Amino acid sequence: MKDFSFCIPTRFVVGRDSASQVGDLIRQYGGRKVLIVEDGGSYLAALLENVRDSIKGAGLEAVQTPFKAVSPRLSIVMENVRLCKKEGIDFILAVGGGTVMDTAKAIAFFCENDGDLTEYVQYRKASPRCAKVASIVTLSGTGSEVSATAMIIDDRSVPEIKYPLFQESIRFLFSVMDPSLTCTLPMRTTIAGAFDAITHIMEHYFCGPSGYDLQDRMCEAVISSIMVNMRAVRENPSDYGTRAQLQMGATLANSTLLGVGCDSDWAVHYMENPVTTMTHNLHGSTLAIISVAWMRYCFRRDLKKAVNFAVRVMGVRESGSDEETALRGIDELEAFLREVGLPTRLSEIGVGPDMFGELAQRAFQTAGSETLGGVSHLTRDDVIRIYELAR
């Protein structure tokens, strides 16, 4: 097992109507004037009214930004940074899903740090400074509520590049999670978010020789639970217990707890990011396509783990060679994705072979390295072959 340091300082407030506590929570952390970051969706109207009432009831001031987080674009981030500085805002509150949470983190970071986004992405430069920031989560999947990462699109460049801002300082002080808030989401968004969570786990699970049985079994258990609840939520979209399990599964998936002491890869996410940036397809839906193709291309590298995944997670009977068992597991995963309504081919989202070279180039720009993946170490030719498998 690799040496590691593990700390998640975020406080989680979970339960029905937990958003009504947000004013008191912000006051506990010293906030006085609060910028509410959201995406402008009408589905948030009742929740936002509740949030504003809670903030006002705590004797604080709420400011609603006109610069809506409809996507995690740097231009939106910087407009909000200027607003915060002009209005003397000292607390940033995200109300929404992954895009909103990532935008709020970046606003909070650049309220306290000068310089360009590209100076801080990856692990190029770290800063302990960040404005106070917290979240109310309305979508389970991205795990941004628990991570020290914000995915931000640099929309000043052509083509636009989505960069990972890795900074420990951008972790939320608290995340409010009411599973009932996710009940009104479109089913396609719910299912895509759930598979996003699964891929976060897979990036830790398929980690080469550094894997250990404890971490593997935890990964397998959470993936299995999410898959069970993906089926269940399609049958009963308003069931609170199902929504709660999906939300907790997503939080665990991106908490790093499941992969402590092991390597992790993230090649699938790096290959997916340019596709989503280009097509605006749902993040989790695109991950479904890339994940299956990546597994077919790379499973022999981590053959024993691929067999365990097939047997323990996908319920495949171990027979024949290890390769045959592993491939049956991948086939079962692809069948499951189709069952729950996720795409499994790039052609389904309008991406053709003429785009593969450009997508590969953008993937490497996002990763900022000569190869892709902490374990996979994919070359440009490898990435194009994986896109071809996914076509």
Contacts in CASP RR format, 6 or more apart in sequence:
PFRMAT RR
TARGET T0000
AUTHOR 0000-0000-0000
METHOD contacts of the structure
MODEL  1
MKDFSFCIPTRFVVGRDSASQVGDLIRQYGGRKVLIVEDGGSYLAALLEN
VRDSIKGAGLEAVQTPFKAVSPRLSIVMENVRLCKKEGIDFILAVGGGTV
MDTAKAIAFFCENDGDLTEYVQYRKASPRCAKVASIVTLSGTGSEVSATA
MIIDDRSVPEIKYPLFQESIRFLFSVMDPSLTCTLPMRTTIAGAFDAITH
IMEHYFCGPSGYDLQDRMCEAVISSIMVNMRAVRENPSDYGTRAQLQMGA
TLANSTLLGVGCDSDWAVHYMENPVTTMTHNLHGSTLAIISVAWMRYCFR
RDLKKAVNFAVRVMGVRESGSDEETALRGIDELEAFLREVGLPTRLSEIG
VGPDMFGELAQRAFQTAGSETLGGVSHLTRDDVIRIYELAR
1 210 0 8 1.000
1 212 0 8 1.000
1 261 0 8 1.000
1 262 0 8 1.000
2 210 0 8 1.000
2 261 0 8 1.000
2 262 0 8 1.000
2 263 0 8 1.000
3 261 0 8 1.000
4 260 0 8 1.000
4 261 0 8 1.000
6 256 0 8 1.000
6 257 0 8 1.000
6 260 0 8 1.000
8 146 0 8 1.000
8 171 0 8 1.000
8 255 0 8 1.000
8 256 0 8 1.000
8 257 0 8 1.000
9 171 0 8 1.000
9 173 0 8 1.000
10 145 0 8 1.000
10 146 0 8 1.000
10 171 0 8 1.000
10 172 0 8 1.000
10 173 0 8 1.000
10 174 0 8 1.000
10 175 0 8 1.000
11 25 0 8 1.000
11 173 0 8 1.000
11 174 0 8 1.000
11 175 0 8 1.000
12 145 0 8 1.000
12 146 0 8 1.000
12 174 0 8 1.000
12 175 0 8 1.000
12 177 0 8 1.000
12 251 0 8 1.000
13 21 0 8 1.000
13 25 0 8 1.000
13 174 0 8 1.000
13 175 0 8 1.000
13 176 0 8 1.000
13 177 0 8 1.000
14 176 0 8 1.000
14 177 0 8 1.000
14 178 0 8 1.000
14 179 0 8 1.000
14 244 0 8 1.000
14 248 0 8 1.000
15 177 0 8 1.000
15 178 0 8 1.000
15 179 0 8 1.000
15 244 0 8 1.000
16 178 0 8 1.000
16 179 0 8 1.000
16 180 0 8 1.000
16 240 0 8 1.000
17 178 0 8 1.000
18 176 0 8 1.000
18 177 0 8 1.000
18 178 0 8 1.000
19 47 0 8 1.000
19 50 0 8 1.000
19 51 0 8 1.000
19 54 0 8 1.000
19 136 0 8 1.000
19 176 0 8 1.000
19 178 0 8 1.000
19 181 0 8 1.000
20 50 0 8 1.000
20 54 0 8 1.000
21 54 0 8 1.000
21 176 0 8 1.000
22 51 0 8 1.000
22 54 0 8 1.000
22 55 0 8 1.000
22 93 0 8 1.000
22 134 0 8 1.000
22 136 0 8 1.000
22 176 0 8 1.000
23 54 0 8 1.000
23 55 0 8 1.000
23 57 0 8 1.000
23 58 0 8 1.000
23 60 0 8 1.000
24 54 0 8 1.000
24 58 0 8 1.000
25 134 0 8 1.000
25 174 0 8 1.000
25 176 0 8 1.000
26 34 0 8 1.000
26 55 0 8 1.000
26 58 0 8 1.000
26 60 0 8 1.000
26 91 0 8 1.000
26 93 0 8 1.000
26 134 0 8 1.000
27 58 0 8 1.000
27 59 0 8 1.000
27 60 0 8 1.000
29 91 0 8 1.000
29 132 0 8 1.000
29 134 0 8 1.000
29 173 0 8 1.000
29 174 0 8 1.000
30 90 0 8 1.000
30 91 0 8 1.000
30 132 0 8 1.000
31 60 0 8 1.000
31 90 0 8 1.000
31 91 0 8 1.000
31 132 0 8 1.000
32 60 0 8 1.000
32 61 0 8 1.000
32 90 0 8 1.000
32 91 0 8 1.000
33 60 0 8 1.000
33 61 0 8 1.000
33 63 0 8 1.000
33 87 0 8 1.000
33 88 0 8 1.000
33 89 0 8 1.000
33 90 0 8 1.000
33 91 0 8 1.000
34 55 0 8 1.000
34 60 0 8 1.000
34 61 0 8 1.000
34 62 0 8 1.000
34 63 0 8 1.000
34 89 0 8 1.000
34 91 0 8 1.000
34 92 0 8 1.000
34 93 0 8 1.000
35 63 0 8 1.000
35 65 0 8 1.000
35 80 0 8 1.000
35 83 0 8 1.000
35 84 0 8 1.000
35 87 0 8 1.000
35 89 0 8 1.000
35 91 0 8 1.000
35 92 0 8 1.000
35 93 0 8 1.000
35 107 0 8 1.000
36 48 0 8 1.000
36 51 0 8 1.000
36 52 0 8 1.000
36 62 0 8 1.000
36 63 0 8 1.000
36 64 0 8 1.000
36 65 0 8 1.000
36 93 0 8 1.000
36 95 0 8 1.000
37 65 0 8 1.000
37 69 0 8 1.000
37 80 0 8 1.000
37 92 0 8 1.000
37 93 0 8 1.000
37 94 0 8 1.000
37 95 0 8 1.000
37 100 0 8 1.000
37 103 0 8 1.000
37 104 0 8 1.000
37 107 0 8 1.000
38 44 0 8 1.000
38 48 0 8 1.000
38 68 0 8 1.000
38 69 0 8 1.000
38 94 0 8 1.000
38 95 0 8 1.000
38 96 0 8 1.000
38 100 0 8 1.000
39 68 0 8 1.000
39 69 0 8 1.000
39 70 0 8 1.000
39 96 0 8 1.000
39 97 0 8 1.000
39 99 0 8 1.000
39 100 0 8 1.000
40 68 0 8 1.000
40 70 0 8 1.000
43 184 0 8 1.000
44 95 0 8 1.000
44 96 0 8 1.000
44 138 0 8 1.000
47 95 0 8 1.000
47 136 0 8 1.000
47 138 0 8 1.000
47 181 0 8 1.000
48 64 0 8 1.000
48 95 0 8 1.000
51 62 0 8 1.000
51 93 0 8 1.000
51 95 0 8 1.000
51 136 0 8 1.000
52 62 0 8 1.000
52 64 0 8 1.000
55 61 0 8 1.000
55 62 0 8 1.000
56 62 0 8 1.000
63 83 0 8 1.000
63 87 0 8 1.000
63 89 0 8 1.000
65 80 0 8 1.000
65 83 0 8 1.000
67 76 0 8 1.000
67 79 0 8 1.000
67 80 0 8 1.000
67 83 0 8 1.000
68 76 0 8 1.000
69 76 0 8 1.000
69 94 0 8 1.000
69 99 0 8 1.000
69 100 0 8 1.000
69 103 0 8 1.000
69 104 0 8 1.000
70 76 0 8 1.000
70 99 0 8 1.000
71 99 0 8 1.000
71 153 0 8 1.000
72 98 0 8 1.000
72 99 0 8 1.000
72 102 0 8 1.000
72 103 0 8 1.000
72 106 0 8 1.000
72 150 0 8 1.000
72 151 0 8 1.000
72 152 0 8 1.000
72 153 0 8 1.000
72 162 0 8 1.000
73 103 0 8 1.000
73 152 0 8 1.000
73 153 0 8 1.000
73 155 0 8 1.000
74 106 0 8 1.000
74 117 0 8 1.000
74 152 0 8 1.000
74 153 0 8 1.000
74 154 0 8 1.000
74 155 0 8 1.000
74 156 0 8 1.000
75 155 0 8 1.000
75 156 0 8 1.000
76 103 0 8 1.000
77 103 0 8 1.000
77 106 0 8 1.000
77 107 0 8 1.000
77 110 0 8 1.000
77 152 0 8 1.000
78 110 0 8 1.000
80 103 0 8 1.000
80 107 0 8 1.000
81 107 0 8 1.000
81 110 0 8 1.000
81 111 0 8 1.000
83 89 0 8 1.000
84 92 0 8 1.000
84 107 0 8 1.000
84 111 0 8 1.000
84 131 0 8 1.000
85 111 0 8 1.000
89 111 0 8 1.000
89 131 0 8 1.000
90 131 0 8 1.000
90 132 0 8 1.000
91 131 0 8 1.000
91 132 0 8 1.000
91 133 0 8 1.000
91 134 0 8 1.000
92 104 0 8 1.000
92 107 0 8 1.000
92 108 0 8 1.000
92 111 0 8 1.000
92 131 0 8 1.000
92 132 0 8 1.000
92 133 0 8 1.000
92 134 0 8 1.000
93 104 0 8 1.000
93 133 0 8 1.000
93 134 0 8 1.000
93 135 0 8 1.000
93 136 0 8 1.000
94 100 0 8 1.000
94 101 0 8 1.000
94 103 0 8 1.000
94 104 0 8 1.000
94 105 0 8 1.000
94 133 0 8 1.000
94 134 0 8 1.000
94 135 0 8 1.000
94 136 0 8 1.000
94 172 0 8 1.000
95 135 0 8 1.000
95 136 0 8 1.000
95 138 0 8 1.000
96 135 0 8 1.000
96 136 0 8 1.000
96 137 0 8 1.000
96 138 0 8 1.000
96 139 0 8 1.000
97 137 0 8 1.000
97 138 0 8 1.000
97 139 0 8 1.000
97 142 0 8 1.000
97 144 0 8 1.000
98 139 0 8 1.000
98 141 0 8 1.000
98 142 0 8 1.000
98 143 0 8 1.000
98 144 0 8 1.000
100 135 0 8 1.000
101 135 0 8 1.000
101 137 0 8 1.000
101 142 0 8 1.000
101 144 0 8 1.000
101 145 0 8 1.000
101 150 0 8 1.000
101 172 0 8 1.000
102 142 0 8 1.000
102 144 0 8 1.000
102 149 0 8 1.000
102 150 0 8 1.000
102 151 0 8 1.000
102 152 0 8 1.000
103 150 0 8 1.000
103 152 0 8 1.000
104 133 0 8 1.000
104 135 0 8 1.000
105 133 0 8 1.000
105 144 0 8 1.000
105 150 0 8 1.000
105 165 0 8 1.000
105 170 0 8 1.000
105 172 0 8 1.000
106 117 0 8 1.000
106 150 0 8 1.000
106 152 0 8 1.000
106 165 0 8 1.000
106 170 0 8 1.000
107 131 0 8 1.000
107 133 0 8 1.000
108 130 0 8 1.000
108 131 0 8 1.000
108 132 0 8 1.000
108 133 0 8 1.000
108 170 0 8 1.000
109 120 0 8 1.000
109 127 0 8 1.000
109 129 0 8 1.000
109 130 0 8 1.000
109 131 0 8 1.000
109 150 0 8 1.000
109 165 0 8 1.000
109 167 0 8 1.000
109 169 0 8 1.000
109 170 0 8 1.000
110 117 0 8 1.000
111 130 0 8 1.000
111 131 0 8 1.000
112 127 0 8 1.000
112 129 0 8 1.000
112 130 0 8 1.000
112 131 0 8 1.000
113 120 0 8 1.000
113 127 0 8 1.000
113 129 0 8 1.000
113 130 0 8 1.000
117 152 0 8 1.000
117 154 0 8 1.000
117 163 0 8 1.000
117 165 0 8 1.000
118 124 0 8 1.000
118 154 0 8 1.000
118 163 0 8 1.000
119 125 0 8 1.000
120 126 0 8 1.000
120 127 0 8 1.000
120 165 0 8 1.000
120 167 0 8 1.000
121 152 0 8 1.000
121 163 0 8 1.000
121 164 0 8 1.000
121 165 0 8 1.000
121 166 0 8 1.000
122 163 0 8 1.000
122 164 0 8 1.000
122 166 0 8 1.000
122 367 0 8 1.000
122 368 0 8 1.000
123 166 0 8 1.000
126 167 0 8 1.000
126 168 0 8 1.000
126 169 0 8 1.000
127 167 0 8 1.000
127 169 0 8 1.000
128 168 0 8 1.000
128 169 0 8 1.000
129 169 0 8 1.000
130 167 0 8 1.000
130 169 0 8 1.000
130 170 0 8 1.000
132 173 0 8 1.000
133 170 0 8 1.000
133 172 0 8 1.000
133 173 0 8 1.000
134 172 0 8 1.000
134 173 0 8 1.000
134 174 0 8 1.000
134 175 0 8 1.000
134 176 0 8 1.000
135 144 0 8 1.000
135 145 0 8 1.000
135 172 0 8 1.000
135 174 0 8 1.000
135 175 0 8 1.000
135 176 0 8 1.000
136 175 0 8 1.000
136 176 0 8 1.000
136 178 0 8 1.000
136 181 0 8 1.000
137 145 0 8 1.000
137 175 0 8 1.000
137 176 0 8 1.000
137 177 0 8 1.000
137 178 0 8 1.000
137 181 0 8 1.000
137 247 0 8 1.000
138 181 0 8 1.000
138 182 0 8 1.000
138 185 0 8 1.000
139 182 0 8 1.000
139 185 0 8 1.000
139 189 0 8 1.000
139 193 0 8 1.000
140 179 0 8 1.000
140 182 0 8 1.000
140 190 0 8 1.000
140 193 0 8 1.000
140 194 0 8 1.000
140 197 0 8 1.000
140 243 0 8 1.000
140 246 0 8 1.000
140 247 0 8 1.000
140 249 0 8 1.000
140 250 0 8 1.000
140 251 0 8 1.000
141 193 0 8 1.000
141 194 0 8 1.000
141 196 0 8 1.000
141 197 0 8 1.000
141 246 0 8 1.000
141 250 0 8 1.000
141 253 0 8 1.000
141 254 0 8 1.000
142 193 0 8 1.000
142 196 0 8 1.000
142 250 0 8 1.000
142 254 0 8 1.000
142 283 0 8 1.000
143 197 0 8 1.000
143 200 0 8 1.000
143 250 0 8 1.000
143 251 0 8 1.000
143 253 0 8 1.000
143 254 0 8 1.000
143 255 0 8 1.000
144 150 0 8 1.000
144 254 0 8 1.000
145 172 0 8 1.000
145 175 0 8 1.000
145 177 0 8 1.000
145 251 0 8 1.000
146 175 0 8 1.000
146 251 0 8 1.000
146 254 0 8 1.000
146 255 0 8 1.000
147 171 0 8 1.000
147 254 0 8 1.000
147 255 0 8 1.000
147 256 0 8 1.000
148 166 0 8 1.000
148 167 0 8 1.000
148 168 0 8 1.000
148 170 0 8 1.000
148 171 0 8 1.000
149 164 0 8 1.000
149 165 0 8 1.000
149 166 0 8 1.000
149 170 0 8 1.000
150 164 0 8 1.000
150 165 0 8 1.000
150 167 0 8 1.000
150 170 0 8 1.000
151 162 0 8 1.000
151 163 0 8 1.000
151 164 0 8 1.000
151 165 0 8 1.000
151 273 0 8 1.000
152 162 0 8 1.000
152 163 0 8 1.000
152 165 0 8 1.000
153 160 0 8 1.000
153 161 0 8 1.000
153 162 0 8 1.000
153 163 0 8 1.000
153 277 0 8 1.000
154 160 0 8 1.000
154 161 0 8 1.000
154 162 0 8 1.000
154 163 0 8 1.000
159 274 0 8 1.000
159 277 0 8 1.000
159 278 0 8 1.000
159 358 0 8 1.000
159 362 0 8 1.000
160 277 0 8 1.000
161 274 0 8 1.000
161 277 0 8 1.000
161 362 0 8 1.000
161 365 0 8 1.000
161 366 0 8 1.000
162 273 0 8 1.000
162 274 0 8 1.000
162 276 0 8 1.000
162 277 0 8 1.000
162 366 0 8 1.000
163 366 0 8 1.000
164 366 0 8 1.000
177 247 0 8 1.000
177 251 0 8 1.000
179 240 0 8 1.000
179 241 0 8 1.000
179 243 0 8 1.000
179 244 0 8 1.000
179 246 0 8 1.000
179 247 0 8 1.000
180 240 0 8 1.000
180 243 0 8 1.000
182 190 0 8 1.000
182 243 0 8 1.000
182 246 0 8 1.000
182 247 0 8 1.000
183 237 0 8 1.000
183 238 0 8 1.000
183 240 0 8 1.000
183 243 0 8 1.000
187 233 0 8 1.000
187 234 0 8 1.000
187 237 0 8 1.000
188 282 0 8 1.000
188 285 0 8 1.000
188 341 0 8 1.000
189 282 0 8 1.000
190 233 0 8 1.000
190 237 0 8 1.000
190 246 0 8 1.000
191 230 0 8 1.000
191 233 0 8 1.000
191 234 0 8 1.000
191 340 0 8 1.000
191 341 0 8 1.000
191 342 0 8 1.000
192 282 0 8 1.000
192 283 0 8 1.000
192 284 0 8 1.000
192 285 0 8 1.000
192 288 0 8 1.000
192 342 0 8 1.000
193 250 0 8 1.000
193 282 0 8 1.000
193 283 0 8 1.000
193 284 0 8 1.000
194 226 0 8 1.000
194 229 0 8 1.000
194 230 0 8 1.000
194 233 0 8 1.000
194 246 0 8 1.000
194 250 0 8 1.000
195 230 0 8 1.000
195 284 0 8 1.000
195 285 0 8 1.000
195 287 0 8 1.000
195 288 0 8 1.000
195 291 0 8 1.000
195 337 0 8 1.000
195 340 0 8 1.000
195 342 0 8 1.000
196 250 0 8 1.000
196 283 0 8 1.000
196 284 0 8 1.000
196 287 0 8 1.000
197 226 0 8 1.000
197 246 0 8 1.000
197 249 0 8 1.000
197 250 0 8 1.000
197 253 0 8 1.000
197 254 0 8 1.000
198 223 0 8 1.000
198 226 0 8 1.000
198 227 0 8 1.000
198 253 0 8 1.000
199 268 0 8 1.000
199 269 0 8 1.000
199 284 0 8 1.000
199 287 0 8 1.000
199 291 0 8 1.000
200 250 0 8 1.000
200 253 0 8 1.000
200 254 0 8 1.000
201 219 0 8 1.000
201 222 0 8 1.000
201 223 0 8 1.000
201 253 0 8 1.000
201 258 0 8 1.000
202 219 0 8 1.000
202 223 0 8 1.000
202 268 0 8 1.000
202 291 0 8 1.000
203 264 0 8 1.000
203 265 0 8 1.000
203 266 0 8 1.000
203 267 0 8 1.000
203 268 0 8 1.000
203 269 0 8 1.000
204 215 0 8 1.000
204 219 0 8 1.000
204 256 0 8 1.000
204 258 0 8 1.000
204 259 0 8 1.000
204 262 0 8 1.000
204 264 0 8 1.000
204 265 0 8 1.000
205 216 0 8 1.000
205 219 0 8 1.000
205 220 0 8 1.000
205 223 0 8 1.000
205 258 0 8 1.000
205 305 0 8 1.000
205 309 0 8 1.000
206 265 0 8 1.000
206 295 0 8 1.000
206 298 0 8 1.000
206 302 0 8 1.000
206 305 0 8 1.000
206 306 0 8 1.000
206 309 0 8 1.000
206 375 0 8 1.000
207 259 0 8 1.000
207 262 0 8 1.000
207 263 0 8 1.000
207 264 0 8 1.000
207 265 0 8 1.000
207 302 0 8 1.000
207 305 0 8 1.000
207 375 0 8 1.000
208 263 0 8 1.000
208 301 0 8 1.000
208 302 0 8 1.000
208 305 0 8 1.000
208 375 0 8 1.000
210 261 0 8 1.000
210 262 0 8 1.000
210 263 0 8 1.000
211 262 0 8 1.000
211 263 0 8 1.000
211 305 0 8 1.000
212 261 0 8 1.000
212 262 0 8 1.000
215 258 0 8 1.000
215 259 0 8 1.000
215 260 0 8 1.000
215 261 0 8 1.000
215 262 0 8 1.000
216 305 0 8 1.000
216 308 0 8 1.000
218 257 0 8 1.000
218 258 0 8 1.000
218 259 0 8 1.000
219 258 0 8 1.000
219 259 0 8 1.000
220 308 0 8 1.000
220 309 0 8 1.000
220 312 0 8 1.000
220 313 0 8 1.000
222 249 0 8 1.000
222 252 0 8 1.000
222 253 0 8 1.000
222 258 0 8 1.000
223 313 0 8 1.000
224 312 0 8 1.000
224 313 0 8 1.000
225 245 0 8 1.000
225 249 0 8 1.000
226 245 0 8 1.000
226 246 0 8 1.000
226 249 0 8 1.000
226 250 0 8 1.000
226 253 0 8 1.000
227 313 0 8 1.000
227 336 0 8 1.000
229 242 0 8 1.000
229 245 0 8 1.000
229 246 0 8 1.000
230 246 0 8 1.000
230 340 0 8 1.000
231 339 0 8 1.000
231 340 0 8 1.000
232 239 0 8 1.000
232 242 0 8 1.000
233 239 0 8 1.000
233 242 0 8 1.000
233 243 0 8 1.000
233 246 0 8 1.000
234 340 0 8 1.000
236 242 0 8 1.000
252 258 0 8 1.000
263 374 0 8 1.000
263 375 0 8 1.000
264 374 0 8 1.000
264 375 0 8 1.000
265 373 0 8 1.000
265 374 0 8 1.000
265 375 0 8 1.000
265 376 0 8 1.000
266 373 0 8 1.000
266 374 0 8 1.000
267 294 0 8 1.000
267 372 0 8 1.000
267 373 0 8 1.000
267 374 0 8 1.000
267 375 0 8 1.000
267 376 0 8 1.000
267 378 0 8 1.000
268 287 0 8 1.000
268 290 0 8 1.000
268 291 0 8 1.000
268 294 0 8 1.000
269 287 0 8 1.000
270 363 0 8 1.000
270 364 0 8 1.000
270 366 0 8 1.000
270 367 0 8 1.000
270 372 0 8 1.000
270 373 0 8 1.000
271 290 0 8 1.000
271 294 0 8 1.000
271 359 0 8 1.000
271 363 0 8 1.000
271 372 0 8 1.000
271 383 0 8 1.000
271 386 0 8 1.000
271 387 0 8 1.000
272 283 0 8 1.000
272 284 0 8 1.000
272 286 0 8 1.000
272 287 0 8 1.000
272 290 0 8 1.000
273 362 0 8 1.000
273 363 0 8 1.000
273 366 0 8 1.000
274 358 0 8 1.000
274 359 0 8 1.000
274 362 0 8 1.000
274 363 0 8 1.000
274 366 0 8 1.000
275 281 0 8 1.000
275 286 0 8 1.000
275 289 0 8 1.000
275 290 0 8 1.000
275 346 0 8 1.000
275 349 0 8 1.000
275 351 0 8 1.000
275 359 0 8 1.000
276 282 0 8 1.000
276 283 0 8 1.000
276 286 0 8 1.000
277 362 0 8 1.000
278 351 0 8 1.000
278 355 0 8 1.000
278 359 0 8 1.000
278 362 0 8 1.000
279 286 0 8 1.000
279 349 0 8 1.000
279 350 0 8 1.000
279 351 0 8 1.000
281 349 0 8 1.000
284 342 0 8 1.000
285 342 0 8 1.000
285 343 0 8 1.000
285 349 0 8 1.000
286 349 0 8 1.000
288 337 0 8 1.000
288 342 0 8 1.000
288 343 0 8 1.000
288 344 0 8 1.000
289 343 0 8 1.000
289 344 0 8 1.000
289 345 0 8 1.000
289 346 0 8 1.000
289 348 0 8 1.000
289 349 0 8 1.000
289 390 0 8 1.000
290 386 0 8 1.000
290 390 0 8 1.000
291 333 0 8 1.000
292 330 0 8 1.000
292 333 0 8 1.000
292 334 0 8 1.000
292 337 0 8 1.000
292 344 0 8 1.000
292 390 0 8 1.000
293 386 0 8 1.000
293 387 0 8 1.000
293 389 0 8 1.000
293 390 0 8 1.000
294 376 0 8 1.000
294 386 0 8 1.000
295 306 0 8 1.000
295 330 0 8 1.000
295 333 0 8 1.000
296 327 0 8 1.000
296 330 0 8 1.000
296 389 0 8 1.000
297 382 0 8 1.000
297 385 0 8 1.000
297 386 0 8 1.000
297 389 0 8 1.000
298 376 0 8 1.000
299 306 0 8 1.000
299 326 0 8 1.000
299 327 0 8 1.000
299 330 0 8 1.000
300 306 0 8 1.000
300 323 0 8 1.000
301 375 0 8 1.000
301 376 0 8 1.000
302 375 0 8 1.000
303 322 0 8 1.000
303 323 0 8 1.000
303 326 0 8 1.000
304 322 0 8 1.000
306 322 0 8 1.000
306 326 0 8 1.000
306 329 0 8 1.000
306 330 0 8 1.000
307 318 0 8 1.000
307 322 0 8 1.000
307 325 0 8 1.000
307 326 0 8 1.000
309 326 0 8 1.000
309 329 0 8 1.000
310 316 0 8 1.000
310 318 0 8 1.000
310 325 0 8 1.000
310 326 0 8 1.000
310 328 0 8 1.000
310 329 0 8 1.000
310 330 0 8 1.000
310 332 0 8 1.000
311 317 0 8 1.000
311 318 0 8 1.000
311 325 0 8 1.000
314 328 0 8 1.000
314 329 0 8 1.000
314 332 0 8 1.000
314 333 0 8 1.000
314 336 0 8 1.000
315 329 0 8 1.000
315 332 0 8 1.000
316 325 0 8 1.000
316 328 0 8 1.000
316 329 0 8 1.000
316 332 0 8 1.000
318 325 0 8 1.000
319 325 0 8 1.000
334 344 0 8 1.000
337 343 0 8 1.000
337 344 0 8 1.000
338 344 0 8 1.000
343 349 0 8 1.000
345 390 0 8 1.000
345 391 0 8 1.000
346 352 0 8 1.000
346 387 0 8 1.000
346 390 0 8 1.000
346 391 0 8 1.000
347 391 0 8 1.000
351 359 0 8 1.000
351 391 0 8 1.000
352 391 0 8 1.000
353 387 0 8 1.000
353 388 0 8 1.000
353 391 0 8 1.000
356 384 0 8 1.000
356 387 0 8 1.000
356 388 0 8 1.000
357 384 0 8 1.000
357 387 0 8 1.000
359 383 0 8 1.000
359 387 0 8 1.000
360 380 0 8 1.000
360 383 0 8 1.000
360 384 0 8 1.000
360 387 0 8 1.000
361 380 0 8 1.000
363 372 0 8 1.000
363 383 0 8 1.000
364 370 0 8 1.000
364 372 0 8 1.000
364 380 0 8 1.000
364 383 0 8 1.000
367 373 0 8 1.000
371 377 0 8 1.000
371 378 0 8 1.000
371 379 0 8 1.000
372 378 0 8 1.000
372 379 0 8 1.000
372 382 0 8 1.000
372 383 0 8 1.000
376 382 0 8 1.000
378 386 0 8 1.000
END
